[in-house]
């Protein structure tokens, strides 16, 4: 049985769970269920595991969810790229925010519902505006997105 995911406009996948290394800063608002909003989130990953984080706005909200979650809550769960040119950032409606062209999102936690291996009590998306000068995404060492535009 499928599910409805509108508006359309997203490429997403469950990354190889132990493959992500590095740091990322999410500059857009990120909302978890029940209105837990955070902004200015920095994550550090090692072998796909979240090993450090900082939250500029909403640290208590983040930790209320994160520290009470169980399972693979600290594993990379998703990488998504927004492709919809008409979608606009809402700052809280995840189903729209994840579709905005020129943004990416990553999730920690559960991803079995789309082919991953993580079983967790959370799946939390975090958003980044890639339209800023100097933003790059490489796929297999080839430039894929530059400043929010597919190349």
N, CA, C and O atoms as a GROMACS GRO file, in nm:
protein
  604
    1UNK      N    1   0.083  -0.117   0.000
    1UNK     CA    2   0.000   0.000   0.000
    1UNK      C    3   0.089   0.125   0.000
    1UNK      O    4   0.180   0.135   0.081
    2UNK      N    5   0.063   0.218  -0.088
    2UNK     CA    6   0.140   0.342  -0.097
    2UNK      C    7   0.079   0.450  -0.010
    2UNK      O    8  -0.020   0.427   0.060
    3UNK      N    9   0.138   0.566  -0.014
    3UNK     CA   10   0.085   0.678   0.060
    3UNK      C   11   0.094   0.803  -0.027
    3UNK      O   12   0.175   0.809  -0.120
    4UNK      N   13   0.012   0.900   0.002
    4UNK     CA   14   0.008   1.023  -0.072
    4UNK      C   15   0.110   1.121  -0.016
    4UNK      O   16   0.117   1.141   0.105
    5UNK      N   17   0.190   1.181  -0.104
    5UNK     CA   18   0.294   1.274  -0.063
    5UNK      C   19   0.291   1.394  -0.156
    5UNK      O   20   0.370   1.403  -0.251
    6UNK      N   21   0.199   1.487  -0.129
    6UNK     CA   22   0.184   1.605  -0.213
    6UNK      C   23   0.215   1.730  -0.133
    6UNK      O   24   0.186   1.731  -0.013
    7UNK      N   25   0.272   1.835  -0.189
    7UNK     CA   26   0.299   1.849  -0.331
    7UNK      C   27   0.417   1.760  -0.372
    7UNK      O   28   0.495   1.715  -0.288
    8UNK      N   29   0.428   1.738  -0.501
    8UNK     CA   30   0.536   1.658  -0.555
    8UNK      C   31   0.662   1.743  -0.562
    8UNK      O   32   0.655   1.866  -0.556
    9UNK      N   33   0.777   1.679  -0.574
    9UNK     CA   34   0.898   1.757  -0.594
    9UNK      C   35   1.012   1.725  -0.502
    9UNK      O   36   1.068   1.815  -0.438
   10UNK      N   37   1.049   1.601  -0.494
   10UNK     CA   38   1.158   1.563  -0.403
   10UNK      C   39   1.226   1.438  -0.456
   10UNK      O   40   1.162   1.344  -0.502
   11UNK      N   41   1.359   1.440  -0.448
   11UNK     CA   42   1.440   1.320  -0.471
   11UNK      C   43   1.490   1.281  -0.333
   11UNK      O   44   1.550   1.364  -0.265
   12UNK      N   45   1.467   1.158  -0.290
   12UNK     CA   46   1.516   1.120  -0.158
   12UNK      C   47   1.558   0.975  -0.158
   12UNK      O   48   1.512   0.894  -0.239
   13UNK      N   49   1.647   0.944  -0.067
   13UNK     CA   50   1.697   0.807  -0.056
   13UNK      C   51   1.745   0.782   0.086
   13UNK      O   52   1.776   0.875   0.162
   14UNK      N   53   1.750   0.656   0.120
   14UNK     CA   54   1.811   0.613   0.246
   14UNK      C   55   1.960   0.593   0.216
   14UNK      O   56   1.995   0.500   0.143
   15UNK      N   57   2.048   0.677   0.271
   15UNK     CA   58   2.191   0.659   0.245
   15UNK      C   59   2.241   0.529   0.307
   15UNK      O   60   2.178   0.472   0.396
   16UNK      N   61   2.355   0.483   0.257
   16UNK     CA   62   2.421   0.371   0.324
   16UNK      C   63   2.448   0.418   0.465
   16UNK      O   64   2.520   0.516   0.485
   17UNK      N   65   2.392   0.350   0.561
   17UNK     CA   66   2.382   0.401   0.697
   17UNK      C   67   2.515   0.433   0.765
   17UNK      O   68   2.518   0.516   0.855
   18UNK      N   69   2.624   0.370   0.723
   18UNK     CA   70   2.753   0.397   0.788
   18UNK      C   71   2.847   0.477   0.698
   18UNK      O   72   2.968   0.480   0.723
   19UNK      N   73   2.794   0.542   0.593
   19UNK     CA   74   2.879   0.607   0.494
   19UNK      C   75   2.899   0.757   0.514
   19UNK      O   76   2.985   0.815   0.447
   20UNK      N   77   2.824   0.820   0.601
   20UNK     CA   78   2.828   0.966   0.610
   20UNK      C   79   2.932   1.010   0.712
   20UNK      O   80   2.930   0.969   0.828
   21UNK      N   81   3.023   1.097   0.666
   21UNK     CA   82   3.125   1.156   0.751
   21UNK      C   83   3.132   1.304   0.723
   21UNK      O   84   3.130   1.346   0.607
   22UNK      N   85   3.140   1.384   0.826
   22UNK     CA   86   3.156   1.526   0.807
   22UNK      C   87   3.058   1.606   0.890
   22UNK      O   88   2.990   1.554   0.979
   23UNK      N   89   3.052   1.737   0.858
   23UNK     CA   90   2.971   1.832   0.933
   23UNK      C   91   2.875   1.902   0.838
   23UNK      O   92   2.905   1.921   0.720
   24UNK      N   93   2.760   1.942   0.891
   24UNK     CA   94   2.662   2.018   0.814
   24UNK      C   95   2.588   2.113   0.907
   24UNK      O   96   2.561   2.081   1.023
   25UNK      N   97   2.557   2.230   0.853
   25UNK     CA   98   2.482   2.331   0.926
   25UNK      C   99   2.348   2.350   0.856
   25UNK      O  100   2.345   2.381   0.737
   26UNK      N  101   2.238   2.333   0.928
   26UNK     CA  102   2.103   2.349   0.875
   26UNK      C  103   2.052   2.487   0.916
   26UNK      O  104   2.033   2.514   1.035
   27UNK      N  105   2.031   2.573   0.818
   27UNK     CA  106   1.997   2.712   0.846
   27UNK      C  107   1.848   2.742   0.844
   27UNK      O  108   1.807   2.851   0.882
   28UNK      N  109   1.766   2.648   0.800
   28UNK     CA  110   1.621   2.670   0.792
   28UNK      C  111   1.550   2.608   0.912
   28UNK      O  112   1.602   2.514   0.972
   29UNK      N  113   1.432   2.658   0.947
   29UNK     CA  114   1.358   2.600   1.059
   29UNK      C  115   1.325   2.453   1.034
   29UNK      O  116   1.294   2.413   0.922
   30UNK      N  117   1.333   2.375   1.139
   30UNK     CA  118   1.304   2.231   1.132
   30UNK      C  119   1.204   2.201   1.243
   30UNK      O  120   1.229   2.231   1.360
   31UNK      N  121   1.093   2.142   1.207
   31UNK     CA  122   0.989   2.115   1.305
   31UNK      C  123   0.968   1.965   1.316
   31UNK      O  124   0.959   1.894   1.215
   32UNK      N  125   0.963   1.917   1.438
   32UNK     CA  126   0.928   1.778   1.463
   32UNK      C  127   0.781   1.775   1.503
   32UNK      O  128   0.723   1.879   1.534
   33UNK      N  129   0.723   1.658   1.502
   33UNK     CA  130   0.583   1.644   1.541
   33UNK      C  131   0.558   1.712   1.676
   33UNK      O  132   0.649   1.725   1.758
   34UNK      N  133   0.439   1.754   1.696
   34UNK     CA  134   0.397   1.820   1.819
   34UNK      C  135   0.459   1.959   1.834
   34UNK      O  136   0.467   2.012   1.945
   35UNK      N  137   0.504   2.018   1.722
   35UNK     CA  138   0.549   2.156   1.723
   35UNK      C  139   0.687   2.182   1.780
   35UNK      O  140   0.717   2.297   1.813
   36UNK      N  141   0.770   2.083   1.792
   36UNK     CA  142   0.906   2.102   1.844
   36UNK      C  143   0.991   2.165   1.733
   36UNK      O  144   1.034   2.094   1.641
   37UNK      N  145   1.016   2.297   1.740
   37UNK     CA  146   1.091   2.365   1.635
   37UNK      C  147   1.232   2.396   1.679
   37UNK      O  148   1.257   2.436   1.792
   38UNK      N  149   1.325   2.377   1.585
   38UNK     CA  150   1.465   2.411   1.606
   38UNK      C  151   1.514   2.488   1.484
   38UNK      O  152   1.457   2.478   1.375
   39UNK      N  153   1.620   2.565   1.504
   39UNK     CA  154   1.681   2.638   1.392
   39UNK      C  155   1.827   2.660   1.424
   39UNK      O  156   1.865   2.678   1.540
   40UNK      N  157   1.910   2.659   1.319
   40UNK     CA  158   2.053   2.675   1.339
   40UNK      C  159   2.114   2.550   1.399
   40UNK      O  160   2.180   2.555   1.503
   41UNK      N  161   2.092   2.439   1.332
   41UNK     CA  162   2.136   2.308   1.383
   41UNK      C  163   2.265   2.267   1.312
   41UNK      O  164   2.273   2.270   1.189
   42UNK      N  165   2.364   2.230   1.390
   42UNK     CA  166   2.491   2.181   1.338
   42UNK      C  167   2.507   2.036   1.381
   42UNK      O  168   2.492   2.004   1.499
   43UNK      N  169   2.536   1.949   1.284
   43UNK     CA  170   2.559   1.807   1.312
   43UNK      C  171   2.698   1.768   1.267
   43UNK      O  172   2.750   1.819   1.168
   44UNK      N  173   2.756   1.675   1.341
   44UNK     CA  174   2.882   1.611   1.301
   44UNK      C  175   2.858   1.460   1.298
   44UNK      O  176   2.814   1.401   1.396
   45UNK      N  177   2.887   1.400   1.183
   45UNK     CA  178   2.868   1.257   1.164
   45UNK      C  179   3.002   1.186   1.148
   45UNK      O  180   3.095   1.239   1.088
   46UNK      N  181   3.010   1.065   1.202
   46UNK     CA  182   3.124   0.976   1.179
   46UNK      C  183   3.068   0.838   1.150
   46UNK      O  184   2.996   0.780   1.231
   47UNK      N  185   3.102   0.785   1.035
   47UNK     CA  186   3.055   0.654   0.991
   47UNK      C  187   2.902   0.643   1.001
   47UNK      O  188   2.848   0.541   1.043
   48UNK      N  189   2.834   0.751   0.962
   48UNK     CA  190   2.688   0.752   0.961
   48UNK      C  191   2.621   0.777   1.094
   48UNK      O  192   2.498   0.780   1.102
   49UNK      N  193   2.700   0.796   1.198
   49UNK     CA  194   2.646   0.815   1.332
   49UNK      C  195   2.664   0.960   1.376
   49UNK      O  196   2.772   1.017   1.361
   50UNK      N  197   2.558   1.019   1.429
   50UNK     CA  198   2.563   1.154   1.485
   50UNK      C  199   2.645   1.149   1.612
   50UNK      O  200   2.606   1.086   1.710
   51UNK      N  201   2.761   1.218   1.611
   51UNK     CA  202   2.850   1.213   1.728
   51UNK      C  203   2.856   1.345   1.804
   51UNK      O  204   2.903   1.349   1.917
   52UNK      N  205   2.807   1.454   1.742
   52UNK     CA  206   2.807   1.583   1.810
   52UNK      C  207   2.701   1.671   1.744
   52UNK      O  208   2.670   1.656   1.626
   53UNK      N  209   2.648   1.764   1.820
   53UNK     CA  210   2.549   1.856   1.766
   53UNK      C  211   2.547   1.984   1.847
   53UNK      O  212   2.586   1.987   1.964
   54UNK      N  213   2.500   2.091   1.782
   54UNK     CA  214   2.473   2.218   1.846
   54UNK      C  215   2.343   2.269   1.788
   54UNK      O  216   2.314   2.248   1.670
   55UNK      N  217   2.264   2.335   1.870
   55UNK     CA  218   2.136   2.390   1.826
   55UNK      C  219   2.128   2.534   1.877
   55UNK      O  220   2.130   2.557   1.998
   56UNK      N  221   2.121   2.630   1.784
   56UNK     CA  222   2.118   2.772   1.824
   56UNK      C  223   1.985   2.811   1.886
   56UNK      O  224   1.983   2.881   1.987
   57UNK      N  225   1.875   2.766   1.828
   57UNK     CA  226   1.741   2.799   1.878
   57UNK      C  227   1.661   2.670   1.894
   57UNK      O  228   1.637   2.600   1.796
   58UNK      N  229   1.621   2.640   2.016
   58UNK     CA  230   1.539   2.522   2.040
   58UNK      C  231   1.614   2.401   2.091
   58UNK      O  232   1.570   2.288   2.069
   59UNK      N  233   1.725   2.422   2.158
   59UNK     CA  234   1.802   2.308   2.210
   59UNK      C  235   1.718   2.219   2.300
   59UNK      O  236   1.723   2.097   2.288
   60UNK      N  237   1.640   2.278   2.390
   60UNK     CA  238   1.557   2.197   2.480
   60UNK      C  239   1.456   2.116   2.400
   60UNK      O  240   1.433   1.999   2.431
   61UNK      N  241   1.395   2.175   2.298
   61UNK     CA  242   1.298   2.102   2.215
   61UNK      C  243   1.367   1.985   2.145
   61UNK      O  244   1.312   1.875   2.139
   62UNK      N  245   1.488   2.009   2.091
   62UNK     CA  246   1.562   1.902   2.025
   62UNK      C  247   1.592   1.789   2.123
   62UNK      O  248   1.566   1.672   2.094
   63UNK      N  249   1.646   1.825   2.238
   63UNK     CA  250   1.686   1.722   2.334
   63UNK      C  251   1.567   1.650   2.395
   63UNK      O  252   1.577   1.532   2.429
   64UNK      N  253   1.453   1.718   2.410
   64UNK     CA  254   1.331   1.650   2.458
   64UNK      C  255   1.295   1.534   2.367
   64UNK      O  256   1.253   1.428   2.415
   65UNK      N  257   1.311   1.553   2.238
   65UNK     CA  258   1.278   1.447   2.142
   65UNK      C  259   1.394   1.348   2.132
   65UNK      O  260   1.375   1.227   2.148
   66UNK      N  261   1.513   1.399   2.104
   66UNK     CA  262   1.628   1.314   2.075
   66UNK      C  263   1.666   1.222   2.191
   66UNK      O  264   1.686   1.102   2.173
   67UNK      N  265   1.676   1.278   2.309
   67UNK     CA  266   1.720   1.198   2.424
   67UNK      C  267   1.616   1.095   2.467
   67UNK      O  268   1.651   0.995   2.530
   68UNK      N  269   1.490   1.116   2.433
   68UNK     CA  270   1.384   1.021   2.470
   68UNK      C  271   1.352   0.922   2.359
   68UNK      O  272   1.270   0.832   2.377
   69UNK      N  273   1.417   0.937   2.244
   69UNK     CA  274   1.396   0.843   2.134
   69UNK      C  275   1.479   0.717   2.158
   69UNK      O  276   1.571   0.716   2.240
   70UNK      N  277   1.444   0.612   2.086
   70UNK     CA  278   1.518   0.487   2.099
   70UNK      C  279   1.548   0.429   1.961
   70UNK      O  280   1.501   0.479   1.858
   71UNK      N  281   1.627   0.324   1.961
   71UNK     CA  282   1.666   0.261   1.836
   71UNK      C  283   1.778   0.338   1.769
   71UNK      O  284   1.862   0.398   1.836
   72UNK      N  285   1.781   0.335   1.636
   72UNK     CA  286   1.888   0.398   1.558
   72UNK      C  287   1.863   0.548   1.541
   72UNK      O  288   1.875   0.601   1.430
   73UNK      N  289   1.830   0.615   1.649
   73UNK     CA  290   1.796   0.758   1.646
   73UNK      C  291   1.913   0.844   1.602
   73UNK      O  292   1.892   0.954   1.551
   74UNK      N  293   2.036   0.797   1.620
   74UNK     CA  294   2.155   0.876   1.590
   74UNK      C  295   2.218   0.841   1.456
   74UNK      O  296   2.331   0.882   1.429
   75UNK      N  297   2.149   0.767   1.373
   75UNK     CA  298   2.200   0.728   1.241
   75UNK      C  299   2.138   0.815   1.133
   75UNK      O  300   2.022   0.856   1.142
   76UNK      N  301   2.217   0.842   1.030
   76UNK     CA  302   2.165   0.913   0.914
   76UNK      C  303   2.052   0.829   0.854
   76UNK      O  304   2.068   0.709   0.833
   77UNK      N  305   1.940   0.892   0.828
   77UNK     CA  306   1.824   0.818   0.780
   77UNK      C  307   1.782   0.853   0.639
   77UNK      O  308   1.723   0.771   0.569
   78UNK      N  309   1.811   0.976   0.596
   78UNK     CA  310   1.762   1.020   0.465
   78UNK      C  311   1.847   1.136   0.414
   78UNK      O  312   1.897   1.218   0.491
   79UNK      N  313   1.862   1.140   0.283
   79UNK     CA  314   1.911   1.257   0.213
   79UNK      C  315   1.807   1.289   0.108
   79UNK      O  316   1.771   1.204   0.028
   80UNK      N  317   1.757   1.412   0.109
   80UNK     CA  318   1.656   1.454   0.013
   80UNK      C  319   1.696   1.586  -0.052
   80UNK      O  320   1.762   1.670   0.009
   81UNK      N  321   1.654   1.600  -0.177
   81UNK     CA  322   1.681   1.722  -0.254
   81UNK      C  323   1.548   1.772  -0.307
   81UNK      O  324   1.476   1.699  -0.375
   82UNK      N  325   1.515   1.898  -0.276
   82UNK     CA  326   1.392   1.958  -0.324
   82UNK      C  327   1.401   1.994  -0.472
   82UNK      O  328   1.504   2.044  -0.517
   83UNK      N  329   1.293   1.969  -0.546
   83UNK     CA  330   1.293   1.995  -0.691
   83UNK      C  331   1.175   2.079  -0.738
   83UNK      O  332   1.167   2.111  -0.857
   84UNK      N  333   1.083   2.116  -0.650
   84UNK     CA  334   0.961   2.185  -0.691
   84UNK      C  335   0.986   2.337  -0.696
   84UNK      O  336   1.009   2.399  -0.592
   85UNK      N  337   0.980   2.397  -0.817
   85UNK     CA  338   1.007   2.540  -0.829
   85UNK      C  339   0.898   2.629  -0.769
   85UNK      O  340   0.921   2.748  -0.746
   86UNK      N  341   0.780   2.575  -0.744
   86UNK     CA  342   0.668   2.653  -0.691
   86UNK      C  343   0.652   2.641  -0.540
   86UNK      O  344   0.577   2.719  -0.480
   87UNK      N  345   0.719   2.547  -0.479
   87UNK     CA  346   0.709   2.530  -0.333
   87UNK      C  347   0.790   2.639  -0.264
   87UNK      O  348   0.897   2.678  -0.312
   88UNK      N  349   0.739   2.688  -0.152
   88UNK     CA  350   0.805   2.793  -0.074
   88UNK      C  351   0.821   2.745   0.070
   88UNK      O  352   0.736   2.673   0.122
   89UNK      N  353   0.930   2.785   0.132
   89UNK     CA  354   0.956   2.747   0.271
   89UNK      C  355   0.844   2.798   0.360
   89UNK      O  356   0.808   2.916   0.357
   90UNK      N  357   0.788   2.708   0.440
   90UNK     CA  358   0.682   2.745   0.533
   90UNK      C  359   0.736   2.760   0.675
   90UNK      O  360   0.677   2.829   0.757
   91UNK      N  361   0.849   2.696   0.702
   91UNK     CA  362   0.904   2.701   0.836
   91UNK      C  363   0.836   2.607   0.934
   91UNK      O  364   0.850   2.622   1.055
   92UNK      N  365   0.761   2.510   0.882
   92UNK     CA  366   0.694   2.418   0.972
   92UNK      C  367   0.617   2.306   0.906
   92UNK      O  368   0.592   2.203   0.968
   93UNK      N  369   0.577   2.325   0.782
   93UNK     CA  370   0.505   2.218   0.712
   93UNK      C  371   0.607   2.133   0.636
   93UNK      O  372   0.640   2.161   0.521
   94UNK      N  373   0.655   2.030   0.702
   94UNK     CA  374   0.763   1.947   0.648
   94UNK      C  375   0.730   1.896   0.509
   94UNK      O  376   0.816   1.896   0.422
   95UNK      N  377   0.607   1.853   0.486
   95UNK     CA  378   0.568   1.795   0.358
   95UNK      C  379   0.584   1.894   0.243
   95UNK      O  380   0.596   1.852   0.128
   96UNK      N  381   0.583   2.024   0.273
   96UNK     CA  382   0.609   2.127   0.171
   96UNK      C  383   0.757   2.166   0.173
   96UNK      O  384   0.820   2.171   0.067
   97UNK      N  385   0.811   2.192   0.290
   97UNK     CA  386   0.949   2.240   0.300
   97UNK      C  387   1.050   2.146   0.234
   97UNK      O  388   1.148   2.192   0.176
   98UNK      N  389   1.026   2.017   0.241
   98UNK     CA  390   1.121   1.922   0.183
   98UNK      C  391   1.117   1.920   0.031
   98UNK      O  392   1.201   1.855  -0.032
   99UNK      N  393   1.022   1.989  -0.028
   99UNK     CA  394   1.008   1.989  -0.174
   99UNK      C  395   1.066   2.114  -0.241
   99UNK      O  396   1.074   2.118  -0.364
  100UNK      N  397   1.107   2.215  -0.166
  100UNK     CA  398   1.148   2.343  -0.221
  100UNK      C  399   1.277   2.327  -0.303
  100UNK      O  400   1.379   2.282  -0.252
  101UNK      N  401   1.268   2.366  -0.430
  101UNK     CA  402   1.386   2.358  -0.517
  101UNK      C  403   1.497   2.444  -0.459
  101UNK      O  404   1.474   2.556  -0.414
  102UNK      N  405   1.617   2.389  -0.460
  102UNK     CA  406   1.732   2.462  -0.408
  102UNK      C  407   1.759   2.436  -0.261
  102UNK      O  408   1.845   2.500  -0.201
  103UNK      N  409   1.684   2.341  -0.203
  103UNK     CA  410   1.710   2.302  -0.064
  103UNK      C  411   1.745   2.154  -0.059
  103UNK      O  412   1.717   2.077  -0.151
  104UNK      N  413   1.808   2.118   0.050
  104UNK     CA  414   1.828   1.976   0.080
  104UNK      C  415   1.775   1.952   0.220
  104UNK      O  416   1.758   2.045   0.300
  105UNK      N  417   1.751   1.827   0.249
  105UNK     CA  418   1.719   1.790   0.386
  105UNK      C  419   1.783   1.656   0.417
  105UNK      O  420   1.799   1.570   0.330
  106UNK      N  421   1.818   1.642   0.541
  106UNK     CA  422   1.870   1.516   0.592
  106UNK      C  423   1.789   1.482   0.715
  106UNK      O  424   1.745   1.570   0.789
  107UNK      N  425   1.770   1.354   0.735
  107UNK     CA  426   1.697   1.309   0.853
  107UNK      C  427   1.785   1.215   0.934
  107UNK      O  428   1.871   1.145   0.880
  108UNK      N  429   1.761   1.216   1.062
  108UNK     CA  430   1.821   1.116   1.148
  108UNK      C  431   1.709   1.021   1.190
  108UNK      O  432   1.593   1.060   1.201
  109UNK      N  433   1.747   0.896   1.212
  109UNK     CA  434   1.650   0.801   1.263
  109UNK      C  435   1.592   0.707   1.159
  109UNK      O  436   1.659   0.668   1.063
  110UNK      N  437   1.467   0.671   1.182
  110UNK     CA  438   1.396   0.566   1.108
  110UNK      C  439   1.398   0.588   0.957
  110UNK      O  440   1.379   0.700   0.910
  111UNK      N  441   1.421   0.480   0.882
  111UNK     CA  442   1.413   0.488   0.736
  111UNK      C  443   1.369   0.357   0.671
  111UNK      O  444   1.378   0.342   0.550
  112UNK      N  445   1.322   0.264   0.750
  112UNK     CA  446   1.277   0.136   0.695
  112UNK      C  447   1.159   0.151   0.600
  112UNK      O  448   1.140   0.069   0.511
  113UNK      N  449   1.078   0.256   0.618
  113UNK     CA  450   0.959   0.275   0.535
  113UNK      C  451   0.993   0.309   0.390
  113UNK      O  452   0.904   0.311   0.306
  114UNK      N  453   1.121   0.337   0.360
  114UNK     CA  454   1.159   0.355   0.220
  114UNK      C  455   1.291   0.285   0.187
  114UNK      O  456   1.373   0.335   0.109
  115UNK      N  457   1.310   0.168   0.247
  115UNK     CA  458   1.419   0.079   0.207
  115UNK      C  459   1.545   0.083   0.289
  115UNK      O  460   1.640   0.012   0.256
  116UNK      N  461   1.550   0.163   0.395
  116UNK     CA  462   1.669   0.168   0.478
  116UNK      C  463   1.672   0.059   0.582
  116UNK      O  464   1.585  -0.028   0.586
  117UNK      N  465   1.773   0.064   0.668
  117UNK     CA  466   1.792  -0.038   0.771
  117UNK      C  467   1.768   0.014   0.913
  117UNK      O  468   1.769  -0.064   1.008
  118UNK      N  469   1.748   0.144   0.928
  118UNK     CA  470   1.732   0.203   1.062
  118UNK      C  471   1.593   0.179   1.118
  118UNK      O  472   1.492   0.204   1.052
  119UNK      N  473   1.590   0.132   1.240
  119UNK     CA  474   1.465   0.118   1.313
  119UNK      C  475   1.476   0.208   1.435
  119UNK      O  476   1.555   0.183   1.526
  120UNK      N  477   1.396   0.315   1.437
  120UNK     CA  478   1.402   0.411   1.546
  120UNK      C  479   1.264   0.467   1.572
  120UNK      O  480   1.173   0.452   1.490
  121UNK      N  481   1.248   0.531   1.685
  121UNK     CA  482   1.119   0.591   1.718
  121UNK      C  483   1.106   0.732   1.663
  121UNK      O  484   1.001   0.795   1.679
  122UNK      N  485   1.212   0.785   1.598
  122UNK     CA  486   1.203   0.916   1.534
  122UNK      C  487   1.251   0.909   1.389
  122UNK      O  488   1.331   0.822   1.352
  123UNK      N  489   1.202   1.000   1.310
  123UNK     CA  490   1.254   1.034   1.177
  123UNK      C  491   1.238   1.186   1.171
  123UNK      O  492   1.127   1.236   1.153
  124UNK      N  493   1.348   1.258   1.186
  124UNK     CA  494   1.342   1.404   1.197
  124UNK      C  495   1.422   1.465   1.083
  124UNK      O  496   1.543   1.443   1.072
  125UNK      N  497   1.354   1.544   0.998
  125UNK     CA  498   1.416   1.612   0.885
  125UNK      C  499   1.473   1.747   0.928
  125UNK      O  500   1.413   1.819   1.008
  126UNK      N  501   1.592   1.779   0.874
  126UNK     CA  502   1.658   1.907   0.896
  126UNK      C  503   1.690   1.967   0.760
  126UNK      O  504   1.731   1.897   0.668
  127UNK      N  505   1.670   2.099   0.747
  127UNK     CA  506   1.670   2.165   0.616
  127UNK      C  507   1.782   2.266   0.600
  127UNK      O  508   1.822   2.335   0.693
  128UNK      N  509   1.834   2.271   0.475
  128UNK     CA  510   1.942   2.364   0.440
  128UNK      C  511   1.912   2.430   0.307
  128UNK      O  512   1.874   2.364   0.210
  129UNK      N  513   1.930   2.561   0.304
  129UNK     CA  514   1.915   2.638   0.181
  129UNK      C  515   2.045   2.627   0.102
  129UNK      O  516   2.150   2.674   0.146
  130UNK      N  517   2.038   2.564  -0.015
  130UNK     CA  518   2.157   2.547  -0.098
  130UNK      C  519   2.170   2.658  -0.202
  130UNK      O  520   2.261   2.653  -0.285
  131UNK      N  521   2.083   2.759  -0.198
  131UNK     CA  522   2.088   2.869  -0.295
  131UNK      C  523   2.196   2.970  -0.259
  131UNK      O  524   2.225   3.061  -0.338
  132UNK      N  525   2.254   2.956  -0.144
  132UNK     CA  526   2.358   3.048  -0.101
  132UNK      C  527   2.486   3.024  -0.180
  132UNK      O  528   2.523   2.910  -0.208
  133UNK      N  529   2.553   3.133  -0.215
  133UNK     CA  530   2.676   3.125  -0.294
  133UNK      C  531   2.778   3.035  -0.224
  133UNK      O  532   2.804   3.048  -0.104
  134UNK      N  533   2.835   2.946  -0.301
  134UNK     CA  534   2.935   2.855  -0.249
  134UNK      C  535   2.881   2.718  -0.210
  134UNK      O  536   2.959   2.629  -0.175
  135UNK      N  537   2.748   2.699  -0.214
  135UNK     CA  538   2.689   2.569  -0.179
  135UNK      C  539   2.711   2.470  -0.293
  135UNK      O  540   2.692   2.504  -0.410
  136UNK      N  541   2.750   2.351  -0.258
  136UNK     CA  542   2.779   2.248  -0.360
  136UNK      C  543   2.734   2.112  -0.313
  136UNK      O  544   2.740   2.081  -0.194
  137UNK      N  545   2.688   2.030  -0.407
  137UNK     CA  546   2.663   1.887  -0.383
  137UNK      C  547   2.738   1.812  -0.491
  137UNK      O  548   2.727   1.844  -0.609
  138UNK      N  549   2.813   1.712  -0.450
  138UNK     CA  550   2.884   1.627  -0.544
  138UNK      C  551   2.826   1.486  -0.533
  138UNK      O  552   2.798   1.438  -0.424
  139UNK      N  553   2.810   1.422  -0.645
  139UNK     CA  554   2.767   1.282  -0.651
  139UNK      C  555   2.874   1.206  -0.727
  139UNK      O  556   2.906   1.241  -0.841
  140UNK      N  557   2.930   1.105  -0.666
  140UNK     CA  558   3.041   1.030  -0.725
  140UNK      C  559   3.151   1.123  -0.773
  140UNK      O  560   3.207   1.104  -0.881
  141UNK      N  561   3.181   1.224  -0.693
  141UNK     CA  562   3.287   1.322  -0.716
  141UNK      C  563   3.259   1.415  -0.835
  141UNK      O  564   3.348   1.487  -0.879
  142UNK      N  565   3.137   1.414  -0.885
  142UNK     CA  566   3.099   1.504  -0.994
  142UNK      C  567   3.000   1.606  -0.939
  142UNK      O  568   2.909   1.572  -0.863
  143UNK      N  569   3.018   1.734  -0.979
  143UNK     CA  570   2.930   1.840  -0.934
  143UNK      C  571   2.788   1.812  -0.980
  143UNK      O  572   2.763   1.791  -1.099
  144UNK      N  573   2.694   1.811  -0.885
  144UNK     CA  574   2.553   1.780  -0.912
  144UNK      C  575   2.466   1.904  -0.893
  144UNK      O  576   2.372   1.926  -0.970
  145UNK      N  577   2.497   1.984  -0.790
  145UNK     CA  578   2.422   2.106  -0.764
  145UNK      C  579   2.520   2.215  -0.721
  145UNK      O  580   2.610   2.191  -0.640
  146UNK      N  581   2.501   2.335  -0.776
  146UNK     CA  582   2.584   2.450  -0.742
  146UNK      C  583   2.491   2.566  -0.710
  146UNK      O  584   2.410   2.606  -0.793
  147UNK      N  585   2.503   2.621  -0.590
  147UNK     CA  586   2.423   2.735  -0.547
  147UNK      C  587   2.274   2.712  -0.569
  147UNK      O  588   2.201   2.803  -0.609
  148UNK      N  589   2.228   2.588  -0.543
  148UNK     CA  590   2.086   2.554  -0.553
  148UNK      C  591   2.038   2.519  -0.692
  148UNK      O  592   1.918   2.494  -0.710
  149UNK      N  593   2.127   2.516  -0.790
  149UNK     CA  594   2.088   2.487  -0.929
  149UNK      C  595   2.153   2.356  -0.972
  149UNK      O  596   2.272   2.335  -0.952
  150UNK      N  597   2.071   2.269  -1.032
  150UNK     CA  598   2.125   2.144  -1.086
  150UNK      C  599   2.213   2.174  -1.205
  150UNK      O  600   2.177   2.254  -1.292
  151UNK      N  601   2.331   2.110  -1.211
  151UNK     CA  602   2.423   2.133  -1.323
  151UNK      C  603   2.432   2.011  -1.411
  151UNK      O  604   2.505   2.012  -1.510
   0.00000   0.00000   0.00000
